[in-house]
Amino acid sequence: MRRIVKLIATLAALATACVASPVSAGFIGLPHMLGPQLQKIAFAAPTLPPFAHTRFCLQYPADCVPSHNHFRPRPMALNAARLAELREVNRDVNRSIRFEANQDGIAGERWLLSPKTGDCNDYAVTKRHELIARGWPARMLLLAEVVTTWGEHHLVLVVRTRSGDLVADSLNYEIKPWTQAGYQWVRIQTPAMPTFWATVAKAQA
């Protein structure tokens, strides 16, 4: 009898160990070292949006409407299907736009959706637009301005999930946690109001 009870307890423990937690299950398909290192971006002080984004909203007002949930916009769970879709959009947009550097600085910035040629700004807004068109909540898709290791200002798309924030980047075909992107973070859209931006607090060590 004792052997039977012990066997049942062992089988129950094994069954429990084989059931993935909701967080880890949501990141099936991510690189094996990615999940545990995910963090959420902390918004610091309100700041002015990039002037080019203000012009973008005048040209594409549907891409700048507030979230339906104004008070408590929650990030969304990221399952395997959504991760695959995110990777697909990141890859396809990176391939569809031929890179052309903006030689005129801030004055020459034109954030355009799906141009034939463009820079990082066009890649980022096009990815956000495409994901929204596929039914992704706008509140989890935030444009963010960063500075590269070589000192260039750069625009990326941050995808907010319940387990942490990821980056879809024109300089990388892989989806990475924001803390592994290797950038200095300057400012980011706020989830409830895409026309409002905030500075980014430093990631926790």
GIHUPE-V45039 format. One record per pair of residues at least 4 apart in sequence whose ideal C-beta (glycine too) atoms are under 6 Angstrom apart, sorted by the first residue. I is the first residue (numbers start at 1). GAP is how many residues later the second one is. If there is no record, write none. Layout:
BEGIN
I_GAP, I_GAP
END
This chain:
BEGIN
20_4, 20_5, 23_140, 26_51, 26_52, 26_53, 26_137, 27_8, 28_52, 29_51, 29_54, 30_4, 30_5, 37_140, 38_125, 38_126, 38_139, 39_125, 39_140, 39_164, 40_124, 40_125, 41_124, 41_137, 41_159, 42_159, 43_155, 44_155, 44_157, 45_154, 46_152, 47_140, 47_150, 47_152, 49_4, 49_5, 49_148, 52_57, 52_59, 56_4, 56_55, 57_7, 63_66, 64_130, 64_131, 66_127, 67_6, 67_71, 67_72, 67_125, 69_4, 70_122, 73_66, 73_118, 73_119, 75_65, 75_85, 75_86, 75_87, 76_61, 76_64, 77_85, 78_4, 78_5, 78_83, 86_89, 87_88, 88_4, 89_38, 89_41, 89_42, 90_78, 91_82, 92_4, 93_30, 93_33, 93_34, 94_76, 97_21, 97_25, 97_26, 98_19, 100_17, 102_6, 102_17, 104_4, 111_10, 111_14, 112_10, 113_13, 113_16, 114_12, 115_7, 118_4, 120_34, 120_35, 120_50, 121_34, 122_4, 123_47, 124_19, 124_31, 124_32, 124_33, 127_30, 127_41, 128_13, 128_29, 131_5, 131_10, 132_4, 132_6, 139_52, 140_20, 142_16, 142_46, 142_47, 143_46, 144_12, 144_14, 144_44, 145_10, 145_41, 145_42, 146_8, 146_37, 146_39, 147_6, 147_37, 148_4, 148_6, 156_11, 156_13, 157_11, 158_7, 158_9, 159_7, 160_5, 164_13, 165_13, 166_9, 167_9, 167_11, 167_14, 176_4, 176_5, 179_24, 185_15, 187_10, 187_12, 188_12, 189_5, 189_8, 190_6, 190_8
END
